[in-house]
Amino acid sequence: MLQVSDLHAYYGKSHVLHGVNLHVNAGEIVCLLGRNGVGRSTTAKAVMGQVVARGNIRFKGREILGQKAYEIARLGVGYVPEDRSIFPDLTVRQNLMLGIKDPRAHSRGEGRWNIDDMYALFPRLKERDNTPGGVLSGGEQQMLTLCRTLMGDPDLIMIDEPTEGLAPKIVEQVGTFLQEIRKRGISILLIEQKLAIALDISERLYLMGHGHIVFEGTPADLKNNQAIRKEWLEV
């Protein structure tokens, strides 16, 4: 589904990514772990065409490096940024409607998701249907941005730190939600710092340090490798 090869990325003269290699298979949850500032978010932004980059990024066999973000989104790549980026003055329903990629197809009932699906998964959003996004709690805003991205019917979704600042109960809901997404055939690249959720829901994971991948394996592999965890992940 996604193949990243020898990816380098830059912010001005700052060289942030140094030859990143990773892949996500169809219907798979892959976690990208690492401490803050190692390049995890930059990797997602590079895939999404939001930073200067070189190397190769192939989505469903097609090279997408160099395309604009909206073009990449229309191909079927969804992105949930760490800052959530909801529209604070629009209601929950209006935010969800803005996520629809093809309104005509959506009106015909095409696509994997609709607003009723979102409200079934997160009943709290249904209760807040007519509430401006800016007054939602942090957990509600995270639910909203996840659901808005899914309304675009992506085949791959990249999610940056979805559990940051959330209560344990909401973190559990997010984990269940991500597993439900996978059941509908959507591949997930999860950028996370919390080891527990990564080990719980991922099939494979990558550990990043200083702008490159320092470990690749299964959750069991990482769990059994104390030296790698201590050097590159644990505080």
N, C-alpha and C positions, 0 to 999 in steps of 0.2 A: 504493500500500500504506500509506504513512504521509505525512501532510501536516501540517506544523507551521506555523502562521501567527501572527505578532505575539505570540510567546510571551514572557511576562515571568515571572520566578521570584524568590523571596525566601527568605532565611534570617533570620527575625525581621524586623528593620527594614532589613536589608541587601538592596538591590535588585541581584540578580546577573545576570539575563538581561534584555536591553533590546530586545524586539521581534525575536526570532529567527524566521527563515523558512527552512524547508528541506523537502525531500520525498525519499522513497525509493520507487522504482518496484518493481513485482513482479519478483523474480528478479535484483535488482541489488545490487551491493556499492557502498556510498557511504561515504566516509571523512570524518570530522569531525576536522580538524587544528587545532593551536594550541598555544601554550605552556601550561604548568601555570597553573591559577588563572584562566583566561579564561572558564570556564563550560561546558566540554564535558561533564564528568560531570554537572553540574547539568541540562543539557539532557536527558540520558538519564533522570535521576531524575524530572524533570518529566513526561516521557512516561509513566513507570511509576507516576505518582501518588504519589511519595515526598516531594515538596516542595510548598510553597504556590505556586500558579501561576495566571496568567490569560492569556487568548488563546484559541487554537483548536488542538486536537490531534485529527486525524481518522485513524482506523485502518480501512482498507477502507471508507471512506466514512462511518464512524460516529464521532460525537464521543465521545471518551473522557476528556476533561479533567473532573476532579471525581470520577471513579470510583476505587475502592480498588485497590491494587496487585494483589491476588489476582484481582479481577474482570478487570482488564486482561490479566493472564497467561492467564486462562481463555479470553479472546477470541482468543489466539494471538500474544501479544507475549512474547518471551523476553528476559531481561536477565542478562548476565554482569557483575557488578560488579568494580571494580578490585581489591578486597580478596579476591576469590574466594569467600569466605563458605562454604567447605565445612564439613561436620560432622566435627571432628577425631577424635571417639571412635567414629565409624561407619566400617565398612569401605568400600572402593571400591565394591563391589557395592551395599551398603546406601545409599550416597550417590546412586548412579545410580537406584535404585528409588524414592527419595524425589522424584525429578524427574518421575515419571510422572504425567501430568495425569488420566488416566482408566484406572484399573487394569483395569476390566472390558473396555474396548475394547482395551487392551494385551494382555490375555490371549487375545483373539480374533485377535491378529496384525494389528490395525488400527494405522494411523499409519505414519510414514515411517522411524522409528528403533526399534531395540531394543538390548539390551545387547550382543548379538553384533556388531552394526554398530559400536558404540563400540570394542569390543575389536579388531575388524578394522582400524579406522582408527588406533588407538593400541594396538599389541600390548603396550606396556609396562604399560598399565592391566590387561590380562588377567593379566600376571605378578603384579600386585599386588592381585588380586581380593579377597583376604581380609585385606588390610593396612589398618589404621586410616588415615584420611585425614590425620591430624595428623603422621604420620611420613614422608609423601611429600615428595619434593623440590619446589622451586618450580615446575619445569616439569611435573611429574606432577600437582600440584595444579591448574595451569592447564588441563591436558588434562581433568582430572576435572570441573571446574566448567563447561567448555564442553560436555562430553558430558552432564552432568546437566541442563543447560538444554535441550539438544536432546531429551532423553527426554520433555519436555512437548509435543513435536510443534508448535513454534511456526511461524507463517508469516513472522514477522519476528523477528530476533534483534539486540539491541543489545549490543555487546561493548566494554567499557571497558579500554583499555590491555592487550590480551592478551599482548603481547610484553615487557612491563616486567620487567626483571631476568632475562630468559631468555638462555641461551647461543645463539649464532648458529644452530646446528643445530636447536634446538628452535623458534626463530623461523621457520625455513624450514618445519618441520612444521606449525606453526600456519597459515602462509600457504596451504599445500597443503590443509589441513583446511577453511579458510574457502572455498576455491574448490570443494571437494567439497560443502559445504553449499549453495552457490549452485546447483550442478548439480541438486540435488534440489528446486529451486524455492523456496528460502527466501531472503527478502530480508535484507540485512545492513547495519546502521549501525555502522560500525567507528570507535571513538574511539581515535585514535592520535597519538603525538607523533613517531614515527620516519617520516621522509619516504620512505625506501626502500620499505618494505612498502606504504605508501599508494599510491605511484606504480605499484607492481608489480601489485597486485590490484584496485584500484578502477576503476570505470567513470566515476564522477564524484566530486568532493570539494568540501567546504566548508572554508574557513579562518575560524576564529573569533578575535576579539580584543575584549577589554573587554566581553564579554557580548553581542556581536552578530556577525553574519556580515559579514566584510570582503572575501571573495572566493568565487566559485562558478565551477566550470569542470571541464574534464577534466584528468587528470594531465599531459597534454602542455601544456595552457594554463599550469598552475602551473610546470611545469619551465622554460617559456620566459619566465616573469615573475620576473626576478631581484629587482626592486624590492619586489614584494609579499612574496616569501620573506624577504628581508632585514629588512623592517620588522616582519613579524608572526610569523615562524617561526624563523628562524635565530638562534642565540645569539651 
